[in-house]
């Protein structure tokens, strides 16, 4: 199992650690934010994280982390899940954070790393697709 800072962590602890990393990164949570959607892809061992911060007025602003320590948490989560589930590591993840409820949800993709990819060509469509209901 993964060992962050000398302590073995399970999946729930790592998701909590991810939530703390998100909360501590002002580049991800803009003033007046209501909902945050982040997409992580890990290709060739290199993690990426991008997404949208949705504000109370309905705007979706593209965001990416300022603190790269979040990538250590994402990689640890991926590795732990693969080990615990005795499965292959996921290729992409979609994380949602709801400010009102404090709820963090996650979906994982094992076969199509491009499933939730955000690119310059699809950013506007992805912002609409990922928008909270």
Buried (B, 14 or more C-beta within 10 A) or exposed (E): EBEBEEEEBEBEBBBBBBBEBBEBBEEBBBEEBBBBBBBBBBEEEEBBBBBBBBBEEEBBEBBBBEEEEBBBBBBBBBBBBBEEEEEEBBBBBBBBBBBEEEEBEBEBBEEEBEBBBBEEEEBEEBBEEBEEE
